[in-house]
């Protein structure tokens, strides 16, 4: 339920995280505790970080292989 405010004009659904995109706009990461990647387009699940500018996450989750 609910909305997560990102800015005065943007919001994401509950359970998501706001990530600032290039140009100052906002995007929604489907992982509530995720990390936003520096490319402004990708994000990674909680406990992992972005690699290769957003093209991968480290450490990978073995249960998803």
C-alpha positions as CSV (number, residue, x, y, z in Angstrom):
1,X,0.0,0.0,0.0
2,X,0.8,3.7,0.2
3,X,3.2,5.8,-1.8
4,X,6.9,6.7,-1.1
5,X,7.5,10.4,-1.8
6,X,10.6,11.0,-3.9
7,X,10.3,14.8,-4.3
8,X,7.7,17.4,-4.3
9,X,6.3,16.0,-7.6
10,X,7.3,12.4,-7.8
11,X,6.6,9.2,-5.8
12,X,7.0,5.4,-5.9
13,X,4.7,2.7,-4.7
14,X,5.2,1.2,-1.2
15,X,8.0,-1.3,-1.1
16,X,10.0,0.6,-3.6
17,X,12.9,3.0,-3.4
18,X,13.3,6.3,-5.2
19,X,16.4,6.6,-7.4
20,X,17.4,9.8,-8.9
21,X,17.9,9.6,-12.7
22,X,20.1,11.7,-14.8
23,X,18.6,15.1,-15.5
24,X,17.0,15.3,-12.0
25,X,14.0,13.1,-12.6
26,X,13.1,10.1,-10.4
27,X,12.7,6.4,-11.0
28,X,11.5,3.6,-8.8
29,X,13.6,0.7,-7.7
30,X,11.6,-2.4,-7.0
31,X,13.7,-3.2,-4.0
32,X,12.7,-1.3,-0.9
33,X,16.2,-1.6,0.6
34,X,18.0,-1.6,-2.8
35,X,20.9,0.5,-3.9
36,X,20.7,3.0,-6.8
37,X,23.3,2.7,-9.4
38,X,25.4,5.7,-10.6
39,X,24.1,5.4,-14.2
40,X,20.7,6.6,-13.0
41,X,18.9,3.7,-14.7
42,X,19.5,0.6,-12.6
43,X,19.4,-0.6,-9.0
44,X,20.4,-3.7,-7.1
45,X,18.8,-5.7,-4.3
46,X,19.6,-5.1,-0.6
47,X,23.0,-6.5,0.4
48,X,24.5,-6.0,-3.1
49,X,26.1,-3.1,-4.9
50,X,26.2,-1.9,-8.4
51,X,29.1,-3.0,-10.7
52,X,30.2,-1.9,-14.2
53,X,28.2,1.3,-13.9
54,X,24.9,-0.5,-13.3
55,X,25.2,-3.5,-15.6
56,X,25.6,-5.9,-12.7
57,X,25.3,-6.4,-9.0
58,X,27.8,-7.8,-6.6
59,X,27.7,-10.1,-4.8
60,X,25.3,-12.0,-7.0
61,X,22.5,-13.9,-5.3
62,X,23.2,-17.6,-5.8
63,X,19.6,-18.5,-5.3
64,X,18.7,-16.7,-8.5
65,X,21.0,-18.7,-10.8
